Amino acid sequence: MPEIPVVFSVMLDCNDLDKTAAFWTSLLGLEVKERFPGFVFLSRMGGQGPGLALQLVPEPKLGKNRMHLDLVAADTEALIARVLELGGSRLADRESDGFHWTVVADPEGNEFCIAPKG
């Protein structure tokens, strides 16, 4: 049986490593663990989950993310306000079969979702 790999990190493309790292470390309470030319590796999400990493790319974001993070919080509006305070944006409020969530973006335009905990 082949070895089952472990997800080490989720990599986000960005044009400004410092600005994007500041956003995600502030929002998620993460730390910068390592820096290499063109890369920043942040600490593990949730203490046990994969790390979040940033990769410098030359091109701007042009379309919708093919993969994104889903965050949950007891007070979703407070978290959304924090996203806005850190330079992110609110893109859309969604609902499906009574489940509500909000699509937001970091300062680079990378979308992610915020939903109620529980």
N, CA, C and O atoms as a Tinker XYZ file with bonds, in Angstrom:
   472  protein
     1  N      0.843000   -1.176000    0.000000    73     2
     2  CA     0.000000    0.000000    0.000000    64     1     3
     3  C      0.894000    1.247000    0.000000    63     2     4     5
     4  O      1.818000    1.335000    0.809000    81     3
     5  N      0.639000    2.200000   -0.882000    73     3     6
     6  CA     1.495000    3.390000   -0.938000    64     5     7
     7  C      1.283000    4.288000    0.294000    63     6     8     9
     8  O      0.211000    4.317000    0.899000    81     7
     9  N      2.338000    5.006000    0.627000    73     7    10
    10  CA     2.261000    5.949000    1.746000    64     9    11
    11  C      1.241000    7.036000    1.435000    63    10    12    13
    12  O      1.198000    7.551000    0.318000    81    11
    13  N      0.426000    7.382000    2.415000    73    11    14
    14  CA    -0.543000    8.475000    2.259000    64    13    15
    15  C      0.156000    9.768000    2.655000    63    14    16    17
    16  O      0.642000    9.885000    3.780000    81    15
    17  N      0.214000   10.743000    1.748000    73    15    18
    18  CA     0.927000   11.984000    2.062000    64    17    19
    19  C      0.149000   12.847000    3.060000    63    18    20    21
    20  O     -1.057000   12.687000    3.242000    81    19
    21  N      0.864000   13.747000    3.684000    73    19    22
    22  CA     0.292000   14.720000    4.608000    64    21    23
    23  C      0.340000   16.081000    3.932000    63    22    24    25
    24  O      1.342000   16.431000    3.308000    81    23
    25  N     -0.742000   16.855000    4.052000    73    23    26
    26  CA    -0.743000   18.214000    3.514000    64    25    27
    27  C      0.135000   19.060000    4.428000    63    26    28    29
    28  O     -0.205000   19.291000    5.588000    81    27
    29  N      1.258000   19.515000    3.904000    73    27    30
    30  CA     2.206000   20.308000    4.676000    64    29    31
    31  C      1.772000   21.768000    4.746000    63    30    32    33
    32  O      1.784000   22.378000    5.816000    81    31
    33  N      1.387000   22.325000    3.588000    73    31    34
    34  CA     0.957000   23.721000    3.575000    64    33    35
    35  C     -0.008000   23.967000    2.423000    63    34    36    37
    36  O     -0.042000   23.236000    1.433000    81    35
    37  N     -0.785000   25.023000    2.594000    73    35    38
    38  CA    -1.651000   25.537000    1.540000    64    37    39
    39  C     -0.951000   26.786000    1.028000    63    38    40    41
    40  O     -0.685000   27.710000    1.797000    81    39
    41  N     -0.651000   26.819000   -0.266000    73    39    42
    42  CA     0.137000   27.896000   -0.859000    64    41    43
    43  C     -0.778000   28.905000   -1.548000    63    42    44    45
    44  O     -1.611000   28.536000   -2.375000    81    43
    45  N     -0.613000   30.180000   -1.200000    73    43    46
    46  CA    -1.342000   31.263000   -1.860000    64    45    47
    47  C     -0.374000   32.061000   -2.716000    63    46    48    49
    48  O      0.711000   32.419000   -2.258000    81    47
    49  N     -0.755000   32.343000   -3.950000    73    47    50
    50  CA     0.039000   33.221000   -4.808000    64    49    51
    51  C     -0.231000   34.668000   -4.406000    63    50    52    53
    52  O     -1.344000   35.007000   -4.004000    81    51
    53  N      0.779000   35.511000   -4.514000    73    51    54
    54  CA     0.595000   36.923000   -4.215000    64    53    55
    55  C      1.642000   37.750000   -4.944000    63    54    56    57
    56  O      2.644000   37.223000   -5.427000    81    55
    57  N      1.395000   39.054000   -5.017000    73    55    58
    58  CA     2.336000   39.986000   -5.636000    64    57    59
    59  C      3.148000   40.760000   -4.610000    63    58    60    61
    60  O      4.175000   41.347000   -4.952000    81    59
    61  N      2.704000   40.773000   -3.353000    73    59    62
    62  CA     3.393000   41.499000   -2.283000    64    61    63
    63  C      3.465000   40.585000   -1.065000    63    62    64    65
    64  O      2.497000   40.472000   -0.312000    81    63
    65  N      4.604000   39.940000   -0.874000    73    63    66
    66  CA     4.764000   38.977000    0.222000    64    65    67
    67  C      4.546000   39.607000    1.595000    63    66    68    69
    68  O      3.850000   39.038000    2.435000    81    67
    69  N      5.134000   40.773000    1.826000    73    67    70
    70  CA     5.040000   41.389000    3.150000    64    69    71
    71  C      3.606000   41.801000    3.482000    63    70    72    73
    72  O      3.130000   41.542000    4.587000    81    71
    73  N      2.922000   42.433000    2.545000    73    71    74
    74  CA     1.543000   42.872000    2.768000    64    73    75
    75  C      0.622000   41.667000    2.996000    63    74    76    77
    76  O     -0.225000   41.688000    3.888000    81    75
    77  N      0.791000   40.635000    2.196000    73    75    78
    78  CA    -0.069000   39.453000    2.315000    64    77    79
    79  C      0.245000   38.691000    3.604000    63    78    80    81
    80  O     -0.671000   38.209000    4.270000    81    79
    81  N      1.506000   38.578000    3.958000    73    79    82
    82  CA     1.875000   37.918000    5.215000    64    81    83
    83  C      1.312000   38.681000    6.406000    63    82    84    85
    84  O      0.819000   38.066000    7.351000    81    83
    85  N      1.377000   40.003000    6.377000    73    83    86
    86  CA     0.830000   40.812000    7.474000    64    85    87
    87  C     -0.678000   40.579000    7.620000    63    86    88    89
    88  O     -1.184000   40.485000    8.738000    81    87
    89  N     -1.388000   40.487000    6.508000    73    87    90
    90  CA    -2.830000   40.247000    6.553000    64    89    91
    91  C     -3.134000   38.910000    7.222000    63    90    92    93
    92  O     -3.895000   38.854000    8.187000    81    91
    93  N     -2.540000   37.835000    6.711000    73    91    94
    94  CA    -2.873000   36.498000    7.204000    64    93    95
    95  C     -2.364000   36.250000    8.617000    63    94    96    97
    96  O     -3.045000   35.580000    9.394000    81    95
    97  N     -1.190000   36.767000    8.977000    73    95    98
    98  CA    -0.718000   36.574000   10.353000    64    97    99
    99  C     -1.621000   37.307000   11.333000    63    98   100   101
   100  O     -1.909000   36.791000   12.413000    81    99
   101  N     -2.071000   38.498000   10.972000    73    99   102
   102  CA    -2.968000   39.262000   11.846000    64   101   103
   103  C     -4.342000   38.615000   11.937000    63   102   104   105
   104  O     -4.904000   38.504000   13.027000    81   103
   105  N     -4.885000   38.189000   10.811000    73   103   106
   106  CA    -6.234000   37.632000   10.798000    64   105   107
   107  C     -6.308000   36.301000   11.528000    63   106   108   109
   108  O     -7.237000   36.073000   12.303000    81   107
   109  N     -5.343000   35.419000   11.291000    73   107   110
   110  CA    -5.414000   34.063000   11.844000    64   109   111
   111  C     -4.517000   33.839000   13.062000    63   110   112   113
   112  O     -4.476000   32.736000   13.607000    81   111
   113  N     -3.799000   34.880000   13.490000    73   111   114
   114  CA    -2.922000   34.722000   14.641000    64   113   115
   115  C     -1.761000   33.785000   14.371000    63   114   116   117
   116  O     -1.314000   33.071000   15.269000    81   115
   117  N     -1.272000   33.782000   13.148000    73   115   118
   118  CA    -0.160000   32.920000   12.757000    64   117   119
   119  C      1.158000   33.667000   12.912000    63   118   120   121
   120  O      1.179000   34.882000   13.109000    81   119
   121  N      2.251000   32.928000   12.820000    73   119   122
   122  CA     3.588000   33.505000   12.863000    64   121   123
   123  C      4.324000   33.177000   11.568000    63   122   124   125
   124  O      4.071000   32.149000   10.939000    81   123
   125  N      5.228000   34.055000   11.183000    73   123   126
   126  CA     6.118000   33.743000   10.067000    64   125   127
   127  C      7.144000   32.756000   10.597000    63   126   128   129
   128  O      7.871000   33.055000   11.544000    81   127
   129  N      7.202000   31.576000    9.985000    73   127   130
   130  CA     8.132000   30.530000   10.416000    64   129   131
   131  C      9.429000   30.555000    9.616000    63   130   132   133
   132  O     10.511000   30.417000   10.187000    81   131
   133  N      9.329000   30.729000    8.299000    73   131   134
   134  CA    10.518000   30.744000    7.443000    64   133   135
   135  C     10.290000   31.665000    6.256000    63   134   136   137
   136  O      9.167000   31.834000    5.782000    81   135
   137  N     11.377000   32.254000    5.790000    73   135   138
   138  CA    11.359000   33.086000    4.581000    64   137   139
   139  C     12.464000   32.606000    3.661000    63   138   140   141
   140  O     13.587000   32.339000    4.091000    81   139
   141  N     12.129000   32.503000    2.406000    73   139   142
   142  CA    13.095000   32.195000    1.356000    64   141   143
   143  C     12.821000   33.192000    0.241000    63   142   144   145
   144  O     11.732000   33.766000    0.207000    81   143
   145  N     13.751000   33.424000   -0.665000    73   143   146
   146  CA    13.460000   34.336000   -1.767000    64   145   147
   147  C     12.181000   33.898000   -2.507000    63   146   148   149
   148  O     12.121000   32.815000   -3.089000    81   147
   149  N     11.186000   34.752000   -2.467000    73   147   150
   150  CA     9.928000   34.484000   -3.153000    64   149   151
   151  C      8.910000   33.675000   -2.366000    63   150   152   153
   152  O      7.831000   33.382000   -2.880000    81   151
   153  N      9.233000   33.306000   -1.122000    73   151   154
   154  CA     8.319000   32.478000   -0.327000    64   153   155
   155  C      8.305000   32.920000    1.134000    63   154   156   157
   156  O      9.328000   33.340000    1.675000    81   155
   157  N      7.140000   32.820000    1.764000    73   155   158
   158  CA     6.992000   32.996000    3.205000    64   157   159
   159  C      6.151000   31.833000    3.701000    63   158   160   161
   160  O      5.056000   31.587000    3.194000    81   159
   161  N      6.669000   31.114000    4.697000    73   159   162
   162  CA     5.935000   30.006000    5.301000    64   161   163
   163  C      5.458000   30.438000    6.679000    63   162   164   165
   164  O      6.251000   30.843000    7.529000    81   163
   165  N      4.147000   30.344000    6.887000    73   163   166
   166  CA     3.534000   30.719000    8.159000    64   165   167
   167  C      3.300000   29.464000    8.996000    63   166   168   169
   168  O      3.436000   28.343000    8.504000    81   167
   169  N      2.950000   29.663000   10.251000    73   167   170
   170  CA     2.724000   28.534000   11.156000    64   169   171
   171  C      1.470000   27.758000   10.768000    63   170   172   173
   172  O      0.700000   28.167000    9.900000    81   171
   173  N      1.296000   26.633000   11.436000    73   171   174
   174  CA     0.163000   25.748000   11.146000    64   173   175
   175  C     -1.157000   26.399000   11.526000    63   174   176   177
   176  O     -1.260000   27.065000   12.556000    81   175
   177  N     -2.158000   26.203000   10.692000    73   175   178
   178  CA    -3.489000   26.717000   10.969000    64   177   179
   179  C     -4.173000   25.799000   11.978000    63   178   180   181
   180  O     -4.187000   24.582000   11.799000    81   179
   181  N     -4.733000   26.372000   13.028000    73   179   182
   182  CA    -5.408000   25.578000   14.038000    64   181   183
   183  C     -4.463000   24.768000   14.897000    63   182   184   185
   184  O     -4.910000   23.891000   15.637000    81   183
   185  N     -3.174000   25.032000   14.821000    73   183   186
   186  CA    -2.197000   24.314000   15.625000    64   185   187
   187  C     -1.848000   22.937000   15.094000    63   186   188   189
   188  O     -0.700000   22.507000   15.212000    81   187
   189  N     -2.800000   22.242000   14.519000    73   187   190
   190  CA    -2.593000   20.878000   14.035000    64   189   191
   191  C     -2.715000   20.771000   12.514000    63   190   192   193
   192  O     -2.254000   19.796000   11.920000    81   191
   193  N     -3.323000   21.756000   11.897000    73   191   194
   194  CA    -3.591000   21.684000   10.468000    64   193   195
   195  C     -2.365000   22.002000    9.631000    63   194   196   197
   196  O     -1.259000   22.132000   10.156000    81   195
   197  N     -2.566000   22.126000    8.337000    73   195   198
   198  CA    -1.443000   22.484000    7.468000    64   197   199
   199  C     -1.008000   23.924000    7.707000    63   198   200   201
   200  O     -1.758000   24.729000    8.259000    81   199
   201  N      0.195000   24.231000    7.291000    73   199   202
   202  CA     0.661000   25.603000    7.355000    64   201   203
   203  C      0.094000   26.398000    6.196000    63   202   204   205
   204  O     -0.377000   25.832000    5.209000    81   203
   205  N      0.145000   27.702000    6.322000    73   203   206
   206  CA    -0.227000   28.578000    5.227000    64   205   207
   207  C      1.070000   29.154000    4.688000    63   206   208   209
   208  O      1.918000   29.602000    5.459000    81   207
   209  N      1.231000   29.145000    3.377000    73   207   210
   210  CA     2.459000   29.650000    2.763000    64   209   211
   211  C      2.107000   30.602000    1.633000    63   210   212   213
   212  O      1.037000   30.507000    1.032000    81   211
   213  N      3.008000   31.507000    1.357000    73   211   214
   214  CA     2.802000   32.524000    0.324000    64   213   215
   215  C      3.917000   32.425000   -0.695000    63   214   216   217
   216  O      5.084000   32.242000   -0.348000    81   215
   217  N      3.544000   32.546000   -1.950000    73   215   218
   218  CA     4.505000   32.460000   -3.049000    64   217   219
   219  C      4.387000   33.709000   -3.901000    63   218   220   221
   220  O      3.298000   34.058000   -4.357000    81   219
   221  N      5.495000   34.375000   -4.114000    73   219   222
   222  CA     5.528000   35.570000   -4.945000    64   221   223
   223  C      5.386000   35.171000   -6.414000    63   222   224   225
   224  O      6.127000   34.323000   -6.911000    81   223
   225  N      4.432000   35.788000   -7.096000    73   223   226
   226  CA     4.243000   35.544000   -8.528000    64   225   227
   227  C      4.214000   36.898000   -9.242000    63   226   228   229
   228  O      3.825000   37.897000   -8.637000    81   227
   229  N      4.614000   36.951000  -10.503000    73   227   230
   230  CA     4.656000   38.236000  -11.207000    64   229   231
   231  C      3.301000   38.697000  -11.746000    63   230   232   233
   232  O      3.073000   39.896000  -11.903000    81   231
   233  N      2.405000   37.754000  -12.029000    73   231   234
   234  CA     1.144000   38.133000  -12.653000    64   233   235
   235  C      0.074000   38.434000  -11.606000    63   234   236   237
   236  O      0.076000   37.839000  -10.529000    81   235
   237  N     -0.848000   39.363000  -11.918000    73   235   238
   238  CA    -1.947000   39.644000  -10.996000    64   237   239
   239  C     -2.985000   38.520000  -11.025000    63   238   240   241
   240  O     -3.036000   37.734000  -11.972000    81   239
   241  N     -3.791000   38.456000  -10.002000    73   239   242
   242  CA    -4.882000   37.487000   -9.969000    64   241   243
   243  C     -5.918000   37.914000  -11.010000    63   242   244   245
   244  O     -6.329000   39.074000  -11.040000    81   243
   245  N     -6.336000   36.983000  -11.855000    73   243   246
   246  CA    -7.240000   37.325000  -12.950000    64   245   247
   247  C     -8.635000   36.723000  -12.831000    63   246   248   249
   248  O     -9.585000   37.259000  -13.399000    81   247
   249  N     -8.773000   35.621000  -12.105000    73   247   250
   250  CA   -10.078000   34.959000  -12.033000    64   249   251
   251  C    -10.341000   34.418000  -10.648000    63   250   252   253
   252  O     -9.607000   34.696000   -9.699000    81   251
   253  N    -11.396000   33.646000  -10.552000    73   251   254
   254  CA   -11.788000   33.047000   -9.289000    64   253   255
   255  C    -10.775000   31.989000   -8.865000    63   254   256   257
   256  O    -10.225000   31.265000   -9.696000    81   255
   257  N    -10.538000   31.915000   -7.554000    73   255   258
   258  CA    -9.658000   30.868000   -7.019000    64   257   259
   259  C    -10.239000   29.498000   -7.339000    63   258   260   261
   260  O    -11.457000   29.319000   -7.310000    81   259
   261  N     -9.398000   28.550000   -7.636000    73   259   262
   262  CA    -9.840000   27.164000   -7.817000    64   261   263
   263  C     -9.916000   26.441000   -6.480000    63   262   264   265
   264  O    -10.596000   25.421000   -6.367000    81   263
   265  N     -9.229000   26.954000   -5.470000    73   263   266
   266  CA    -9.279000   26.395000   -4.124000    64   265   267
   267  C     -9.269000   27.582000   -3.167000    63   266   268   269
   268  O     -8.637000   28.603000   -3.438000    81   267
   269  N     -9.979000   27.438000   -2.039000    73   267   270
   270  CA   -10.000000   28.538000   -1.080000    64   269   271
   271  C    -10.142000   28.008000    0.340000    63   270   272   273
   272  O    -10.479000   26.843000    0.548000    81   271
   273  N     -9.883000   28.871000    1.310000    73   271   274
   274  CA   -10.053000   28.533000    2.717000    64   273   275
   275  C    -11.481000   28.835000    3.145000    63   274   276   277
   276  O    -12.083000   29.796000    2.668000    81   275
   277  N    -12.021000   28.026000    4.036000    73   275   278
   278  CA   -13.293000   28.294000    4.703000    64   277   279
   279  C    -12.979000   28.507000    6.171000    63   278   280   281
   280  O    -12.439000   27.617000    6.829000    81   279
   281  N    -13.313000   29.678000    6.689000    73   279   282
   282  CA   -13.108000   29.987000    8.100000    64   281   283
   283  C    -14.455000   29.984000    8.800000    63   282   284   285
   284  O    -15.464000   30.357000    8.203000    81   283
   285  N    -14.483000   29.570000   10.052000    73   283   286
   286  CA   -15.701000   29.630000   10.853000    64   285   287
   287  C    -15.426000   30.478000   12.087000    63   286   288   289
   288  O    -14.312000   30.500000   12.611000    81   287
   289  N    -16.469000   31.177000   12.540000    73   287   290
   290  CA   -16.350000   32.029000   13.715000    64   289   291
   291  C    -17.706000   32.150000   14.390000    63   290   292   293
   292  O    -18.747000   32.107000   13.734000    81   291
   293  N    -17.681000   32.303000   15.707000    73   291   294
   294  CA   -18.923000   32.508000   16.447000    64   293   295
   295  C    -19.562000   33.831000   16.047000    63   294   296   297
   296  O    -20.785000   33.919000   15.935000    81   295
   297  N    -18.745000   34.865000   15.830000    73   295   298
   298  CA   -19.235000   36.185000   15.433000    64   297   299
   299  C    -18.704000   36.488000   14.037000    63   298   300   301
   300  O    -17.641000   37.089000   13.883000    81   299
   301  N    -19.446000   36.069000   13.035000    73   299   302
   302  CA   -18.972000   36.236000   11.657000    64   301   303
   303  C    -18.834000   37.702000   11.267000    63   302   304   305
   304  O    -17.896000   38.062000   10.554000    81   303
   305  N    -19.741000   38.546000   11.716000    73   303   306
   306  CA   -19.657000   39.964000   11.346000    64   305   307
   307  C    -18.416000   40.624000   11.939000    63   306   308   309
   308  O    -17.816000   41.489000   11.302000    81   307
   309  N    -18.024000   40.232000   13.145000    73   307   310
   310  CA   -16.800000   40.770000   13.738000    64   309   311
   311  C    -15.582000   40.322000   12.926000    63   310   312   313
   312  O    -14.655000   41.103000   12.715000    81   311
   313  N    -15.584000   39.071000   12.473000    73   311   314
   314  CA   -14.467000   38.586000   11.658000    64   313   315
   315  C    -14.435000   39.288000   10.309000    63   314   316   317
   316  O    -13.362000   39.641000    9.819000    81   315
   317  N    -15.588000   39.492000    9.712000    73   315   318
   318  CA   -15.654000   40.215000    8.429000    64   317   319
   319  C    -15.148000   41.646000    8.619000    63   318   320   321
   320  O    -14.415000   42.158000    7.773000    81   319
   321  N    -15.527000   42.290000    9.713000    73   319   322
   322  CA   -15.040000   43.643000   10.003000    64   321   323
   323  C    -13.522000   43.648000   10.131000    63   322   324   325
   324  O    -12.864000   44.593000    9.694000    81   323
   325  N    -12.968000   42.608000   10.724000    73   323   326
   326  CA   -11.508000   42.499000   10.864000    64   325   327
   327  C    -10.845000   42.344000    9.497000    63   326   328   329
   328  O     -9.808000   42.953000    9.235000    81   327
   329  N    -11.442000   41.529000    8.626000    73   327   330
   330  CA   -10.934000   41.382000    7.250000    64   329   331
   331  C    -10.875000   42.751000    6.570000    63   330   332   333
   332  O     -9.873000   43.094000    5.943000    81   331
   333  N    -11.947000   43.526000    6.696000    73   331   334
   334  CA   -11.996000   44.855000    6.070000    64   333   335
   335  C    -10.958000   45.798000    6.680000    63   334   336   337
   336  O    -10.303000   46.555000    5.962000    81   335
   337  N    -10.812000   45.750000    8.003000    73   335   338
   338  CA    -9.836000   46.582000    8.711000    64   337   339
   339  C     -8.413000   46.282000    8.251000    63   338   340   341
   340  O     -7.569000   47.177000    8.207000    81   339
   341  N     -8.148000   45.020000    7.909000    73   339   342
   342  CA    -6.812000   44.609000    7.474000    64   341   343
   343  C     -6.573000   44.816000    5.975000    63   342   344   345
   344  O     -5.517000   44.445000    5.463000    81   343
   345  N     -7.548000   45.405000    5.266000    73   343   346
   346  CA    -7.367000   45.697000    3.848000    64   345   347
   347  C     -8.039000   44.734000    2.901000    63   346   348   349
   348  O     -7.897000   44.865000    1.685000    81   347
   349  N     -8.776000   43.760000    3.436000    73   347   350
   350  CA    -9.519000   42.824000    2.597000    64   349   351
   351  C    -10.837000   43.432000    2.140000    63   350   352   353
   352  O    -11.108000   44.607000    2.388000    81   351
   353  N    -11.642000   42.636000    1.482000    73   351   354
   354  CA   -12.927000   43.132000    0.985000    64   353   355
   355  C    -14.020000   42.079000    1.138000    63   354   356   357
   356  O    -13.758000   40.876000    1.161000    81   355
   357  N    -15.246000   42.569000    1.240000    73   355   358
   358  CA   -16.427000   41.711000    1.304000    64   357   359
   359  C    -16.966000   41.600000   -0.114000    63   358   360   361
   360  O    -17.259000   42.615000   -0.746000    81   359
   361  N    -17.101000   40.372000   -0.622000    73   359   362
   362  CA   -17.502000   40.183000   -2.012000    64   361   363
   363  C    -18.966000   39.798000   -2.173000    63   362   364   365
   364  O    -19.638000   40.315000   -3.066000    81   363
   365  N    -19.479000   38.899000   -1.328000    73   363   366
   366  CA   -20.871000   38.445000   -1.505000    64   365   367
   367  C    -21.347000   37.722000   -0.255000    63   366   368   369
   368  O    -20.570000   37.073000    0.446000    81   367
   369  N    -22.631000   37.849000    0.002000    73   367   370
   370  CA   -23.288000   37.062000    1.048000    64   369   371
   371  C    -24.084000   35.973000    0.342000    63   370   372   373
   372  O    -24.817000   36.249000   -0.607000    81   371
   373  N    -23.939000   34.739000    0.806000    73   371   374
   374  CA   -24.558000   33.585000    0.140000    64   373   375
   375  C    -25.431000   32.807000    1.122000    63   374   376   377
   376  O    -25.280000   32.901000    2.340000    81   375
   377  N    -26.348000   32.036000    0.540000    73   375   378
   378  CA   -27.231000   31.178000    1.329000    64   377   379
   379  C    -27.642000   29.997000    0.471000    63   378   380   381
   380  O    -27.925000   30.137000   -0.719000    81   379
   381  N    -27.669000   28.827000    1.102000    73   379   382
   382  CA   -28.142000   27.627000    0.429000    64   381   383
   383  C    -28.803000   26.732000    1.472000    63   382   384   385
   384  O    -28.154000   26.297000    2.423000    81   383
   385  N    -30.067000   26.464000    1.298000    73   383   386
   386  CA   -30.822000   25.592000    2.208000    64   385   387
   387  C    -30.665000   25.992000    3.665000    63   386   388   389
   388  O    -30.487000   25.132000    4.528000    81   387
   389  N    -30.730000   27.288000    3.948000    73   387   390
   390  CA   -30.646000   27.782000    5.318000    64   389   391
   391  C    -29.244000   27.975000    5.854000    63   390   392   393
   392  O    -29.078000   28.476000    6.966000    81   391
   393  N    -28.220000   27.588000    5.089000    73   391   394
   394  CA   -26.833000   27.787000    5.509000    64   393   395
   395  C    -26.332000   29.086000    4.892000    63   394   396   397
   396  O    -26.424000   29.276000    3.679000    81   395
   397  N    -25.805000   29.976000    5.718000    73   395   398
   398  CA   -25.341000   31.283000    5.264000    64   397   399
   399  C    -23.830000   31.382000    5.382000    63   398   400   401
   400  O    -23.245000   30.864000    6.334000    81   399
   401  N    -23.200000   32.037000    4.430000    73   399   402
   402  CA   -21.771000   32.310000    4.491000    64   401   403
   403  C    -21.478000   33.576000    3.705000    63   402   404   405
   404  O    -22.302000   34.029000    2.911000    81   403
   405  N    -20.306000   34.140000    3.928000    73   403   406
   406  CA   -19.891000   35.363000    3.247000    64   405   407
   407  C    -18.576000   35.101000    2.530000    63   406   408   409
   408  O    -17.649000   34.524000    3.098000    81   407
   409  N    -18.509000   35.528000    1.287000    73   407   410
   410  CA   -17.284000   35.431000    0.500000    64   409   411
   411  C    -16.533000   36.750000    0.673000    63   410   412   413
   412  O    -17.084000   37.826000    0.443000    81   411
   413  N    -15.281000   36.651000    1.077000    73   411   414
   414  CA   -14.422000   37.814000    1.275000    64   413   415
   415  C    -13.120000   37.580000    0.508000    63   414   416   417
   416  O    -12.916000   36.512000   -0.069000    81   415
   417  N    -12.250000   38.579000    0.506000    73   415   418
   418  CA   -10.959000   38.439000   -0.178000    64   417   419
   419  C     -9.880000   39.136000    0.636000    63   418   420   421
   420  O    -10.142000   40.121000    1.325000    81   419
   421  N     -8.659000   38.609000    0.546000    73   419   422
   422  CA    -7.518000   39.275000    1.166000    64   421   423
   423  C     -7.118000   40.468000    0.287000    63   422   424   425
   424  O     -7.706000   40.650000   -0.779000    81   423
   425  N     -6.145000   41.279000    0.693000    73   423   426
   426  CA    -5.773000   42.451000   -0.113000    64   425   427
   427  C     -5.293000   42.127000   -1.526000    63   426   428   429
   428  O     -5.302000   43.004000   -2.390000    81   427
   429  N     -4.874000   40.887000   -1.779000    73   427   430
   430  CA    -4.424000   40.473000   -3.112000    64   429   431
   431  C     -5.577000   39.959000   -3.970000    63   430   432   433
   432  O     -5.388000   39.668000   -5.151000    81   431
   433  N     -6.779000   39.844000   -3.380000    73   431   434
   434  CA    -7.936000   39.357000   -4.122000    64   433   435
   435  C     -8.192000   37.862000   -3.979000    63   434   436   437
   436  O     -9.108000   37.334000   -4.610000    81   435
   437  N     -7.396000   37.165000   -3.157000    73   435   438
   438  CA    -7.633000   35.738000   -2.937000    64   437   439
   439  C     -8.900000   35.557000   -2.114000    63   438   440   441
   440  O     -8.979000   36.019000   -0.975000    81   439
   441  N     -9.896000   34.880000   -2.694000    73   439   442
   442  CA   -11.166000   34.705000   -2.011000    64   441   443
   443  C    -11.077000   33.640000   -0.930000    63   442   444   445
   444  O    -10.312000   32.682000   -1.035000    81   443
   445  N    -11.879000   33.831000    0.111000    73   443   446
   446  CA   -12.100000   32.811000    1.130000    64   445   447
   447  C    -13.472000   33.051000    1.726000    63   446   448   449
   448  O    -14.064000   34.110000    1.515000    81   447
   449  N    -13.982000   32.089000    2.463000    73   447   450
   450  CA   -15.342000   32.189000    2.987000    64   449   451
   451  C    -15.337000   32.225000    4.502000    63   450   452   453
   452  O    -14.458000   31.665000    5.156000    81   451
   453  N    -16.340000   32.898000    5.042000    73   451   454
   454  CA   -16.549000   32.956000    6.485000    64   453   455
   455  C    -17.967000   32.477000    6.760000    63   454   456   457
   456  O    -18.929000   32.983000    6.182000    81   455
   457  N    -18.083000   31.495000    7.649000    73   455   458
   458  CA   -19.373000   30.908000    8.002000    64   457   459
   459  C    -19.498000   30.850000    9.517000    63   458   460   461
   460  O    -18.496000   30.917000   10.230000    81   459
   461  N    -20.726000   30.727000   10.008000    73   459   462
   462  CA   -20.911000   30.625000   11.459000    64   461   463
   463  C    -20.399000   29.310000   12.010000    63   462   464   465
   464  O    -20.555000   28.259000   11.387000    81   463
   465  N    -19.787000   29.375000   13.185000    73   463   466
   466  CA   -19.298000   28.193000   13.872000    64   465   467
   467  C    -20.490000   27.455000   14.472000    63   466   468   469
   468  O    -21.416000   28.060000   15.011000    81   467
   469  N    -20.438000   26.156000   14.362000    73   467   470
   470  CA   -21.421000   25.407000   15.108000    64   469   471
   471  C    -22.312000   24.576000   14.340000    63   470   472
   472  O    -23.176000   23.908000   14.907000    81   471
